[in-house]
Amino acid sequence: MKFIHWYPGHIAKAERRLKEQLNLVDVVVEVVDARIPVSSMYPEIKKLIGEKPRLIIMNKSDVADIDKAKPFVDAIQKETDCDIIFTSSKDNKDINKIVNKIADLSKPAITKLVQKGLLPRPARAMVIGMPNVGKSTVINKLIKKTKTKTGAKAGVTRQQQWVRINPRIDLLDTPGIIPVKQVEQEKALRLAFVDSIGENAYELESVAEEFLKLMHRLYPENIREKYGFAAEDDFTLENLAQKRNLLGQNSKPDTLRAASMLMNDFRDGRLGRLMLDE
């Protein structure tokens, strides 16, 4: 496999911006991809948010292999002592559960304000996470609960837009994007699979080949059923291109188109319920 490497010059700026936003809130909602719950978590999250209460949202649970994810989720819960809620863009039943948990986590911050002689105010929360884990989906689900925009607040940066999602909660309507730093290659691969790392950091065909190898090890039947591979077929982009008649000049398999199709099918949930962390 070709090495995945990137030098995003915006990391320091993005981190400063994120810390400025975090200073405005009482509760942090961290969104991760349930298909890679460990790889999509920010390893330095405690350093970033300090002692702020945190709720972890396992998004895209509708395309995650929940049974295989459970041991990882249990380990994360034990290590972080955070509540974890599974969610997806297709189900709104969990909205009240998320809202109620944010309200519970905010109680200590509001109590401190009252003890200082200040009037109680709604708790302020924000959604953070790595790129493309579904932060905006979570925000939009919560915002749809109400239509009342509260706008900028006294003592709060004017550019910040807030939405009242509950009499006790204001949500910052801009997701906090955690910039992806250079990580070990196994984790980088999984982040590339879910599109958390920009495609300029890797060669698409190389990543797609690694994805096929992983699928052959973990979910071979999903690939065989989706693309018509026989039991004896090798899991290669060439075979995939031929199965889908993706041919280029001189009828040669177009492996780039095959790679693009494969990764789009995965990212859009068309390969079934998967769990790719090991």
Helices and strands as residue ranges (DSSP letters): H 11-22, E 27-33, H 45-49, E 54-59, G 61-63, H 66-80, E 83-86, H 95-115, E 123-129, H 135-143, E 162-166, E 169-172, E 176-177, H 185-193, G 199-201, H 204-218, H 220-227, H 237-243, G 249-251, H 255-267
